Amino acid sequence: MRIVIVGNGPGGVELANQLSGEEITIVEQEKVPHYSKPMLSHYIAGFIDKEKLFPYSLEWYEKKGIDLNLGARAELIDRARKRLITSEGEIPYDVLVIATGARPREPALEGKEFVHTLRTLQDAERIKEQIEKYEEVLILGGGFIGLELAGNLAKAGYKVKLVHRGSNLLGLDEELTKVIMEKLECDGVEFYLNANALKADKEGVLTDKGYVNGKVKICAFGIVPNKEIAVKSGIHAGRGILIDDHFRTSAKDVYAIGDCAEYNGIICGTAKAAMGHARVLANLLRGREDRYDFEFRSTIFKFGNFPIALIGKTRGGGKWLDKKTKVFLEGGKIVGAVVMEDIRKAMMLEKKIKAGVSIDEL
Ligand SMILES: Cc1cc2nc3c(=O)[nH]c(=O)nc-3n(C[C@H](O)[C@H](O)[C@H](O)COP(=O)(O)OP(=O)(O)OC[C@H]3O[C@@H](n4cnc5c(N)ncnc54)[C@H](O)[C@@H]3O)c2cc1C
């Protein structure tokens, strides 16, 4: 089976790894091998060297028998001839997997040319150079990427401000938002909540609550799935590339996984999910039964010194089990949890939540 994968992010590389032994080709527009996006803020903060971002060497790809085509952009899928058209030529496939990921949502601000976004190693290099020069950073957006950056840069001693348009962080309730803020404030992060950014200039950002200074500005307003290759090739797309519960797109033998894929209105948006998709799809392609639970989300983030796990449903009325654990209930059953600092406990709770335990069974 000739399997062609577009994209060498965690989704693409994990799928290639799982299917090693088959005839695998990866087409990737970037010129470097796979690197870890979750580690980019650690690199910017100066905690790790660049080499540490790369978990797999070029020899690893060779040993696994993966034909890695770097610097090649996939342009179109010729579905009738089962060929992928790339900037470097055509590649025949039996199975094509789109794992093109996403890009950062651009800020709709006047002066957006003064604002960075962070997705690639190149973005990280640019930001690193700037913060080392100015030593202060203004982050727009209180999602997980904004908080990761804030936590790591504050821990590294940079002056960090974070502007967020809502009153809650990560879609969590007021109590949890307060705990996250207190943890990050201890490391020196200054929060500006309920503030809408209106205009950016060289020195900072004008919000509807006043002007906030910050020479280096980074916007983390969420992601836009890279669905263009599918759209151009006549494959159905919504916000992302539409898939069914077997990762099938509307085109025969063409699948989509990771940040570019949309299942039932859900775009997963994490490396953990992209790798999960890859493992399940690998089983399905090998004819084994498997299923990915799109409704159940679970991710561990590290905001500087502060690890936090969000498991399952984390909205609505919650109950504190102890100072570091809040669980969320539906009809007496635990359907979600937020666990701070204790990651082992988070993993244990995740298993119990998946098993459908009630609060009394904990
Ligand atoms: C700063 C930062 C911190 C993060 N922290 C976390 C975290 O702590 N935990 C977590 O779980 N997730 C985290 N994420 C999110 C995570 O990195 C993404 O969800 C994940 O990378 C998605 O994987 P993917 O394989 O779907 O896509 P991507 O990683 O986006 O990879 C897609 C690849 O496809 C390539 N590509 C796109 N179009 C084409 C084309 N036409 N032709 C050829 N190649 C193409 C791109 O160049 C890219 O290399 C973070 C992301 C960022 C940016």
The ligand as an SDF file (V2000), in Angstrom:
LIG
                    3D

 53 58  0  0  0  0  0  0  0  0999 V2000
    3.3760   27.5560   20.5980 C   0  0  0  0  0  0  0  0  0  0  0  0
    2.5050   26.3430   20.6030 C   0  0  0  0  0  0  0  0  0  0  0  0
    2.3530   25.6110   21.7720 C   0  0  0  0  0  0  0  0  0  0  0  0
    1.5510   24.4760   21.8020 C   0  0  0  0  0  0  0  0  0  0  0  0
    1.4340   23.7540   22.9640 N   0  0  0  0  0  0  0  0  0  0  0  0
    0.7360   22.5940   22.9690 C   0  0  0  0  0  0  0  0  0  0  0  0
    0.6970   21.7580   24.1440 C   0  0  0  0  0  0  0  0  0  0  0  0
    1.2520   22.0980   25.1840 O   0  0  0  0  0  0  0  0  0  0  0  0
    0.0230   20.5880   24.0810 N   0  0  0  0  0  0  0  0  0  0  0  0
   -0.6200   20.1730   22.9300 C   0  0  0  0  0  0  0  0  0  0  0  0
   -1.1880   19.0740   22.9120 O   0  0  0  0  0  0  0  0  0  0  0  0
   -0.6070   20.9490   21.8150 N   0  0  0  0  0  0  0  0  0  0  0  0
    0.0460   22.1410   21.8040 C   0  0  0  0  0  0  0  0  0  0  0  0
    0.0760   22.9240   20.6750 N   0  0  0  0  0  0  0  0  0  0  0  0
   -0.7670   22.5640   19.5170 C   0  0  0  0  0  0  0  0  0  0  0  0
   -0.1020   21.5290   18.6460 C   0  0  0  0  0  0  0  0  0  0  0  0
    1.2040   21.9060   18.3210 O   0  0  0  0  0  0  0  0  0  0  0  0
   -0.9240   21.3240   17.3960 C   0  0  0  0  0  0  0  0  0  0  0  0
   -2.2390   20.9720   17.7730 O   0  0  0  0  0  0  0  0  0  0  0  0
   -0.3170   20.2240   16.5520 C   0  0  0  0  0  0  0  0  0  0  0  0
    0.9450   20.6240   16.0700 O   0  0  0  0  0  0  0  0  0  0  0  0
   -1.2130   19.8210   15.3960 C   0  0  0  0  0  0  0  0  0  0  0  0
   -0.5740   18.8140   14.6860 O   0  0  0  0  0  0  0  0  0  0  0  0
   -0.8620   18.5560   13.1380 P   0  0  0  0  0  0  0  0  0  0  0  0
    0.0420   17.4210   12.7620 O   0  0  0  0  0  0  0  0  0  0  0  0
   -2.3120   18.4340   12.9310 O   0  0  0  0  0  0  0  0  0  0  0  0
   -0.4370   19.9050   12.3910 O   0  0  0  0  0  0  0  0  0  0  0  0
    0.8720   20.7890   12.3850 P   0  0  0  0  0  0  0  0  0  0  0  0
    1.7100   20.5570   13.5800 O   0  0  0  0  0  0  0  0  0  0  0  0
    0.4010   22.1710   12.1080 O   0  0  0  0  0  0  0  0  0  0  0  0
    1.6710   20.2440   11.1340 O   0  0  0  0  0  0  0  0  0  0  0  0
    1.1870   20.3950    9.8240 C   0  0  0  0  0  0  0  0  0  0  0  0
    2.3470   20.3920    8.8720 C   0  0  0  0  0  0  0  0  0  0  0  0
    1.8380   20.4110    7.5470 O   0  0  0  0  0  0  0  0  0  0  0  0
    2.6440   21.2560    6.7450 C   0  0  0  0  0  0  0  0  0  0  0  0
    1.8440   21.6900    5.5950 N   0  0  0  0  0  0  0  0  0  0  0  0
    0.7270   22.4720    5.6110 C   0  0  0  0  0  0  0  0  0  0  0  0
    0.2510   22.6340    4.3580 N   0  0  0  0  0  0  0  0  0  0  0  0
    1.0800   21.9540    3.5360 C   0  0  0  0  0  0  0  0  0  0  0  0
    1.1100   21.7410    2.1350 C   0  0  0  0  0  0  0  0  0  0  0  0
    0.1560   22.2160    1.3230 N   0  0  0  0  0  0  0  0  0  0  0  0
    2.1170   20.9930    1.6250 N   0  0  0  0  0  0  0  0  0  0  0  0
    3.0730   20.4720    2.4220 C   0  0  0  0  0  0  0  0  0  0  0  0
    3.0950   20.6390    3.7750 N   0  0  0  0  0  0  0  0  0  0  0  0
    2.1060   21.3600    4.3130 C   0  0  0  0  0  0  0  0  0  0  0  0
    3.0300   22.3800    7.6910 C   0  0  0  0  0  0  0  0  0  0  0  0
    4.2040   23.0220    7.2510 O   0  0  0  0  0  0  0  0  0  0  0  0
    3.2340   21.6190    8.9980 C   0  0  0  0  0  0  0  0  0  0  0  0
    4.5620   21.2050    9.1900 O   0  0  0  0  0  0  0  0  0  0  0  0
    0.8770   24.0690   20.6220 C   0  0  0  0  0  0  0  0  0  0  0  0
    1.0190   24.8160   19.4410 C   0  0  0  0  0  0  0  0  0  0  0  0
    1.8300   25.9320   19.4240 C   0  0  0  0  0  0  0  0  0  0  0  0
    1.9850   26.7020   18.1480 C   0  0  0  0  0  0  0  0  0  0  0  0
  1  2  1  0
  2  3  1  0
  2 52  2  0
  3  4  2  0
  4  5  1  0
  4 50  1  0
  5  6  2  0
  6  7  1  0
  6 13  1  0
  7  8  2  0
  7  9  1  0
  9 10  1  0
 10 11  2  0
 10 12  1  0
 12 13  2  0
 13 14  1  0
 14 15  1  0
 14 50  1  0
 15 16  1  0
 16 17  1  0
 16 18  1  0
 18 19  1  0
 18 20  1  0
 20 21  1  0
 20 22  1  0
 22 23  1  0
 23 24  1  0
 24 25  2  0
 24 26  1  0
 24 27  1  0
 27 28  1  0
 28 29  2  0
 28 30  1  0
 28 31  1  0
 31 32  1  0
 32 33  1  0
 33 34  1  0
 33 48  1  0
 34 35  1  0
 35 36  1  0
 35 46  1  0
 36 37  1  0
 36 45  1  0
 37 38  2  0
 38 39  1  0
 39 40  1  0
 39 45  2  0
 40 41  1  0
 40 42  2  0
 42 43  1  0
 43 44  2  0
 44 45  1  0
 46 47  1  0
 46 48  1  0
 48 49  1  0
 50 51  2  0
 51 52  1  0
 52 53  1  0
M  END
$$$$
